Amino acid sequence: MLKEKIKNNQAGILLYGLTPPKFDIDKQTALNLAQKQLLRLENSGIDGLVIYDLQDESNRNTTQRTFELKSTILPEIYWREYLNLTYPAVIYKAVGKYTNTQFMQFLEQNNDILSVFVGVASKFDTPKLTLNEAYKLKKEYGKFVTIGGICIPERHIKKGDEDLRVANKIVKGCEFFITQAVYNLQNAKQFLDDYSNLNVKKVPIIFTFTPCGDRKTLEFMRWLGIEMPKYFENRLFCSQNPLESSVNLSLDMFEFLYKYGNAKGISVGANVESISTKKIEIEASIRLLKGIKNIIDCNKYI
């Protein structure tokens, strides 16, 4: 079970990330989409799903968003009513979107779940509920909710304190962390180095990987704040098949981080996602998922 693996600080946790359908599509269409997603994941060996809760990030980035942002079905509803609880799930909640009362209701109605609380995207945003307030409400109304946090290796390189942010969130109750998508191995490695040196309880660090097959997808990734080094970009787009190169480079990164984390006493896992709705990139994410599963299985006893 996913919850037990997290609480036991087990390495090799494998998740797959999904964004719920748009809020305004009809129920049957949403059900059909959910069934397609579940069919793709058959026999994948995943420990669970990550179901995202989108928020407006326009204040963080002044350039125009590559793809239009639309409201989606609430992640907990999509999991229960459309995906039928087929897999354990980590439910993301962008806490700043919700009032105190709305968040209390979420906790009371979902008191046995795993959840990642996400703060505002920018210091210029005015949240209805702050991250610290959400942690306090969790203690009172969600005592059995297992919570995790966001980790951003790129922010660690810029500000030098992501390890301290993680440590602070562990003190506040976070039992695992999921990173933003990583393409810069050096940034991720530096974070693991600094995190391993802290005198704090260690919890699983789950790195996110997403395939990138064209420059439009890359543009959107950069809008989201994902850093792809120039040498990595050159390797992708100088190859005959950028999408397959992306999958293979991500496999190499995961294998390194998994083994490096083990050597540092840190349990490393993976979350695979596709930020694109293109069928070819979604299928590539499934190949990446299966490749990571193979790496985990082949290195269980390192």
Order of alpha helices (4+ residues) and beta strands (2+ residues): alpha-beta-alpha-beta-beta-alpha-beta-alpha-beta-alpha-alpha-beta-alpha-beta-alpha-alpha-alpha-beta-alpha
